[in-house]
Amino acid sequence: MSVILLGGSPSPQSSCNRLLQHIGDKLTLHGHPSTRIDVRELPAQALLRADTCEPGVARAVTLVREADAIVIATPVYKASYTGVLKLFLDLLPQDGLAGKLVLPVATGGSQSHVLALDYALRPVLSSMAARFILPSIYATSEQVAAGIGCGLRLAPPVAARVAQGVEQLAAELQLLGERAEQEEDLFEAPFAA
Ligand SMILES: Cc1cc2nc3c(=O)[nH]c(=O)nc-3n(C[C@H](O)[C@H](O)[C@H](O)COP(=O)(O)O)c2cc1C
């Protein structure tokens, strides 16, 4: 099962990206390693011109196409997700999330826009035919403080929400894998005897 961590923050010192990596690390502990795409690292001109032939952009689009699950993280900007993230989502086909599990994650300056993922990003993910959009994870920057070294100090409610989200995603990935195996067996069965 292939998992993508999609980072939508333009900021180099990003609390949102730290939270995303933390979720990726937890998923690895559940047996699901991930590959990271940070939109801010993709060539800006290719993004602005929707140039899907540019090698870096083409690779990122392919990684998303081949993924079983995507954790999409964005800071809240102007009560919505970032423009940087939208630039990348607009490069994907209209059904670019078909068959995929999606876990939306956001950080914001306060709790005022706790629903931003649900009213802004979730409709976009639905329109792109995501198979299952898991309940969102939201934290304020203060709840995602940098710890010692590269670690994170999560506020207890956020830590609980992250643990729940990771467990749910891992369980869904497990089910997806089992279903894929069953389908493979069914496909092979007529030729078995
Ligand atoms: C341009 C801009 C717009 C923002 N708009 C909002 C907003 O509407 N609501 C909010 O709660 N926080 C807002 N913030 C604060 C960020 O969401 C918050 O600091 C976030 O954790 C930053 O994540 P980052 O460290 O990954 O960049 C805004 C920050 C910036 C830079």
The ligand as an SDF file (V2000), in Angstrom:
LIG
                    3D

 31 33  0  0  0  0  0  0  0  0999 V2000
   -1.1740   34.5850    4.7230 C   0  0  0  0  0  0  0  0  0  0  0  0
   -1.6710   33.9620    6.0140 C   0  0  0  0  0  0  0  0  0  0  0  0
   -3.0200   33.8910    6.2480 C   0  0  0  0  0  0  0  0  0  0  0  0
   -3.5010   33.3010    7.4180 C   0  0  0  0  0  0  0  0  0  0  0  0
   -4.8480   33.2190    7.6180 N   0  0  0  0  0  0  0  0  0  0  0  0
   -5.3150   32.5980    8.7250 C   0  0  0  0  0  0  0  0  0  0  0  0
   -6.7270   32.4470    8.9350 C   0  0  0  0  0  0  0  0  0  0  0  0
   -7.5460   32.9070    8.1540 O   0  0  0  0  0  0  0  0  0  0  0  0
   -7.1400   31.7620   10.0290 N   0  0  0  0  0  0  0  0  0  0  0  0
   -6.2450   31.2350   10.9500 C   0  0  0  0  0  0  0  0  0  0  0  0
   -6.6850   30.6110   11.9250 O   0  0  0  0  0  0  0  0  0  0  0  0
   -4.9090   31.3840   10.7750 N   0  0  0  0  0  0  0  0  0  0  0  0
   -4.4220   32.0410    9.7040 C   0  0  0  0  0  0  0  0  0  0  0  0
   -3.0740   32.1690    9.5110 N   0  0  0  0  0  0  0  0  0  0  0  0
   -2.1580   31.5660   10.5100 C   0  0  0  0  0  0  0  0  0  0  0  0
   -1.6660   30.2000   10.0460 C   0  0  0  0  0  0  0  0  0  0  0  0
   -2.7100   29.3580    9.6360 O   0  0  0  0  0  0  0  0  0  0  0  0
   -0.9460   29.4910   11.1810 C   0  0  0  0  0  0  0  0  0  0  0  0
    0.0730   30.2810   11.6830 O   0  0  0  0  0  0  0  0  0  0  0  0
   -0.4070   28.1790   10.6840 C   0  0  0  0  0  0  0  0  0  0  0  0
   -0.1610   27.3180   11.7400 O   0  0  0  0  0  0  0  0  0  0  0  0
    0.8720   28.3740    9.8900 C   0  0  0  0  0  0  0  0  0  0  0  0
    1.2910   27.1260    9.4540 O   0  0  0  0  0  0  0  0  0  0  0  0
    2.7710   26.9620    8.8890 P   0  0  0  0  0  0  0  0  0  0  0  0
    3.6980   27.1620   10.0600 O   0  0  0  0  0  0  0  0  0  0  0  0
    2.7770   25.5860    8.3810 O   0  0  0  0  0  0  0  0  0  0  0  0
    2.9660   27.9860    7.8130 O   0  0  0  0  0  0  0  0  0  0  0  0
   -2.5830   32.7800    8.3720 C   0  0  0  0  0  0  0  0  0  0  0  0
   -1.2060   32.8810    8.1310 C   0  0  0  0  0  0  0  0  0  0  0  0
   -0.7510   33.4710    6.9640 C   0  0  0  0  0  0  0  0  0  0  0  0
    0.7430   33.5630    6.7290 C   0  0  0  0  0  0  0  0  0  0  0  0
  1  2  1  0
  2  3  1  0
  2 30  2  0
  3  4  2  0
  4  5  1  0
  4 28  1  0
  5  6  2  0
  6  7  1  0
  6 13  1  0
  7  8  2  0
  7  9  1  0
  9 10  1  0
 10 11  2  0
 10 12  1  0
 12 13  2  0
 13 14  1  0
 14 15  1  0
 14 28  1  0
 15 16  1  0
 16 17  1  0
 16 18  1  0
 18 19  1  0
 18 20  1  0
 20 21  1  0
 20 22  1  0
 22 23  1  0
 23 24  1  0
 24 25  2  0
 24 26  1  0
 24 27  1  0
 28 29  2  0
 29 30  1  0
 30 31  1  0
M  END
$$$$
